[in-house]
Amino acid sequence: MLSVKGLFQDGVARPNEHASGSDGRPVIITFLDEEVVSLSPSERDRAWDTLAQLVEECAVEIGVADLAQQHDHHLYGKPKRG
């Protein structure tokens, strides 16, 4: 699924960016109640840094080194993969 920003004017959806290879594809148009805020590259970097810091602060050591790779095994008791 691909999402692109744009405007709806005079009954026509006009994307703000080119969606290469999308001609003829079905779409769903969702009207936003408010404008989507675009961040500058430096603001985006700061936001990611803030998120990374929050994740680090909230991390809890549970003693399972392969939880991300073997989550089905640890959550549902399925055999370990590869």
C-alpha positions as CSV (number, residue, x, y, z in Angstrom):
1,M,0.0,0.0,0.0
2,L,1.3,3.4,-0.9
3,S,0.2,6.7,0.7
4,V,0.7,10.1,-0.9
5,K,-0.4,13.6,0.2
6,G,-2.4,15.7,-2.1
7,L,-5.5,17.9,-2.6
8,F,-9.0,17.2,-3.8
9,Q,-10.1,20.1,-6.1
10,D,-13.0,20.3,-8.6
11,G,-13.8,16.5,-8.1
12,V,-10.2,15.5,-8.9
13,A,-7.6,14.1,-6.5
14,R,-4.2,15.8,-7.2
15,P,-1.2,14.2,-5.5
16,N,1.6,16.4,-4.3
17,E,4.2,13.9,-5.4
18,H,4.6,11.5,-8.3
19,A,3.5,7.9,-7.5
20,S,5.5,6.0,-10.1
21,G,3.9,2.8,-11.5
22,S,0.5,3.6,-9.9
23,D,-1.6,4.4,-13.0
24,G,-4.8,2.4,-13.1
25,R,-4.5,1.2,-9.5
26,P,-7.6,1.4,-7.3
27,V,-7.4,4.0,-4.5
28,I,-9.1,4.9,-1.3
29,I,-9.3,8.7,-0.7
30,T,-9.4,9.7,3.0
31,F,-10.3,13.3,3.8
32,L,-8.2,14.7,6.6
33,D,-9.8,16.9,9.2
34,E,-6.7,19.0,9.5
35,E,-3.5,19.6,7.6
36,V,-0.8,17.0,8.0
37,V,2.3,18.7,9.5
38,S,5.5,18.2,7.5
39,L,8.7,18.3,9.5
40,S,12.0,19.6,8.3
41,P,14.9,17.1,8.2
42,S,16.4,18.5,11.5
43,E,13.0,18.4,13.2
44,R,12.5,14.8,12.0
45,D,15.9,13.8,13.3
46,R,15.1,15.3,16.7
47,A,11.8,13.5,16.8
48,W,13.5,10.2,16.1
49,D,16.1,10.9,18.7
50,T,13.4,11.7,21.3
51,L,11.6,8.4,20.4
52,A,14.8,6.4,20.6
53,Q,15.5,8.0,24.1
54,L,12.0,7.1,25.2
55,V,12.3,3.5,24.1
56,E,15.7,3.2,25.9
57,E,14.2,4.7,29.1
58,C,11.2,2.3,29.0
59,A,13.2,-0.8,28.1
60,V,12.9,-3.7,30.5
61,E,15.4,-6.5,30.6
62,I,13.5,-9.8,30.7
63,G,16.4,-12.2,30.1
64,V,15.3,-13.3,26.6
65,A,18.0,-12.5,24.1
66,D,16.2,-13.7,21.0
67,L,12.6,-12.4,21.7
68,A,12.4,-10.3,18.5
69,Q,13.6,-13.2,16.3
70,Q,11.7,-15.9,18.1
71,H,8.6,-14.1,19.3
72,D,6.2,-16.9,18.1
73,H,8.1,-19.4,20.1
74,H,8.2,-17.3,23.3
75,L,4.6,-16.0,23.0
76,Y,2.8,-19.0,21.5
77,G,5.1,-22.0,22.2
78,K,5.7,-22.6,18.5
79,P,9.0,-24.3,17.5
80,K,12.0,-22.0,17.1
81,R,12.7,-20.9,13.6
82,G,16.1,-21.2,11.9
